[in-house]
Every structure is written in structure tokens, then in C-alpha cells.
Amino acid sequence: MYSMTIKSTTNSTMMNSKTKQTKTLPKLSAGFKKRWVDALRSGNYIQSQNGKLYCAHTDSYSPVGVAFRTSGVPDYILGDKEYFNGTWNFVPRELCGKSPILEKINHLNNHKKMSFNWIASYIERYL
């Protein structure tokens, strides 16, 4: 399995020094990544930015919820969960539990409020 390193440098005026943080994200298979990106760009899913994989009340999904849905996980299993801690055929283990990929994609969605299209581009480039 391949991984990618993302480096960021933070300047702090209080500490007057530079701190480097490195985070490694695992790579996803090309086939799964293509299905996920295509689904995010399809216009078939309403984007939710409330921290849940699937919100039944609004029939909306997080980007990771879309990944699970396109892998065949039914809505009733995803319903109102922040992460998926089970196993399911065709869902990469890198997306189950509180994984680094899940944390990064959820941060982009819920905190940075990035669109499905922007997140799809991020997935293509970095995962």
C-alpha cells in the first residue's frame, strides 16, 4: 500500500520558531477512488455538513457517507453515525473506524465547508 505525506509549517509569533507537522494518508485503490469521485460529482447526493455519514431527516450525505453508499451500504446502517465501525464488502478498511482519511475528509467537509466537487478533486490528487 502506498502512502502520501502532507507537510505543513506553522509560524508562531509567540514562540518565534517553526513547527513542522507531518501526516501520512493511505492510498485508496484506483477503482474505488474513481467510483467515489464520480458519485461525489454526479449530483445524485445532497451534501450534509453536520458530521453524520447520512442524515435521514434531510436525505443528505457526508462525502464519506457517499463512499459507503456507492459501495452498497444501505442508508439504514449509515443513519446518524459519525463513522462506520463495521465491515462491508467493497468498503476499504482505510475508511472504517476513525481513520486518518475519514478525519481529513470530515474536516474538509464539516469545518472547512468544502463542496463535494472540491473534495472529489482532493481525493483524486492525494488519496
C-alpha positions in Angstrom: 0.0 0.0 0.0 1.3 3.4 -0.9 1.1 6.5 1.3 1.5 10.2 0.9 2.9 12.7 3.2 1.4 16.1 3.7 3.7 18.7 5.4 2.6 22.0 6.9 4.7 24.6 8.5 3.2 26.9 11.2 4.8 30.2 12.2 4.2 31.2 15.8 5.0 34.8 16.8 4.7 33.9 20.5 7.2 31.0 20.2 9.3 32.7 17.5 10.0 29.3 15.9 8.8 27.0 13.2 6.9 23.8 13.9 6.6 21.1 11.2 3.7 18.6 11.3 3.6 15.5 9.1 0.6 13.4 8.5 0.6 10.3 6.3 -2.6 9.3 4.5 -3.0 5.8 3.0 -3.7 5.4 -0.7 -7.0 4.0 -2.0 -7.4 1.6 -4.9 -7.9 3.3 -8.2 -11.3 1.6 -8.9 -12.8 2.6 -5.5 -11.4 6.1 -5.8 -13.0 6.5 -9.3 -16.4 5.3 -8.1 -16.3 7.6 -5.1 -15.2 10.7 -7.0 -17.8 10.0 -9.8 -20.5 9.7 -7.2 -19.5 13.0 -5.5 -19.6 14.8 -8.8 -22.8 13.1 -10.1 -25.3 15.5 -8.5 -27.2 12.5 -7.1 -26.4 13.2 -3.5 -27.3 16.1 -1.3 -24.3 17.3 0.8 -24.6 17.2 4.6 -22.1 19.1 6.7 -23.4 18.1 10.1 -20.8 15.4 11.0 -23.0 12.4 10.2 -22.5 9.8 7.4 -26.2 10.0 6.4 -29.0 12.3 7.7 -32.4 10.7 7.2 -34.2 13.9 8.1 -32.7 15.7 5.1 -31.8 12.7 3.0 -28.2 14.0 2.8 -24.7 12.5 3.0 -21.2 13.4 4.1 -18.5 12.7 1.5 -17.6 9.5 3.4 -21.2 8.6 3.5 -21.3 8.8 -0.3 -18.3 6.4 -0.4 -20.2 3.8 1.8 -23.4 4.3 -0.2 -21.7 3.7 -3.5 -20.2 0.5 -2.0 -23.6 -0.9 -1.3 -24.0 0.0 2.4 -27.7 0.8 3.0 -28.9 4.1 4.4 -30.4 2.5 7.5 -26.9 1.2 8.5 -25.3 4.6 7.9 -28.1 6.5 9.6 -26.9 9.3 12.0 -23.4 7.8 12.6 -20.2 9.8 12.6 -18.1 6.8 11.4 -18.6 3.3 10.3 -17.1 0.8 12.7 -18.1 -2.4 10.9 -17.1 -4.3 7.9 -18.8 -4.4 4.5 -17.8 -5.9 1.2 -16.2 -3.3 -1.2 -15.5 -0.7 1.6 -11.8 -0.2 2.0 -10.6 -0.7 5.6 -8.9 2.7 5.3 -12.4 4.3 5.7 -13.6 2.2 8.6 -13.4 3.4 12.2 -11.7 6.7 13.0 -9.2 6.5 10.2 -6.9 9.4 9.0 -8.7 9.6 5.7 -12.1 9.8 7.4 -10.7 12.5 9.8 -9.3 14.6 6.9 -12.3 14.3 4.6 -14.7 15.1 7.5 -12.5 18.1 8.4 -12.7 19.4 4.9 -16.5 18.9 4.8 -17.7 19.9 8.3 -15.2 22.6 9.3 -13.8 24.0 6.0 -17.3 23.6 4.4 -15.7 22.5 1.0 -18.1 21.3 -1.7 -18.4 17.7 -3.0 -16.6 18.8 -6.2 -13.7 20.3 -4.3 -13.4 17.2 -2.0 -13.5 15.0 -5.1 -10.6 16.9 -6.6 -8.7 16.4 -3.3 -9.4 12.7 -3.3 -8.1 12.4 -6.9 -4.9 14.2 -6.1 -4.0 13.0 -2.6 -5.6 9.6 -2.0 
